[in-house]
Amino acid sequence: MYKSKLRYLMADKKINKITELMAATNVSRPPLDKLFKEERLETLSLEVLAKICDFFQCTLNDLIEYTPESFENTKGE
């Protein structure tokens, strides 16, 4: 399971709109929408993720949290 932390990073930098982030990162809207809405994160390219991380001066772990499905399945037991 993937969880995006883009909203938190945007809030920390006081970025209110995706369009502001588009201009700052030179990343098109569709991948930023995926991150913002937490939809199909596994389809994002490393190049896009690297541009976003460069802008926020963060690591991939700061941008996307990954929890293995097997861990999720055992958590409820």
Buried (B, 14 or more C-beta within 10 A) or exposed (E): EBEBBBEEBBEEBEBEEBEEBBEBBEBEEEBBEBBBEBEEBEEBEEEBBEBBBEBBEBEEEEBBEEEEEEEEEEEEE
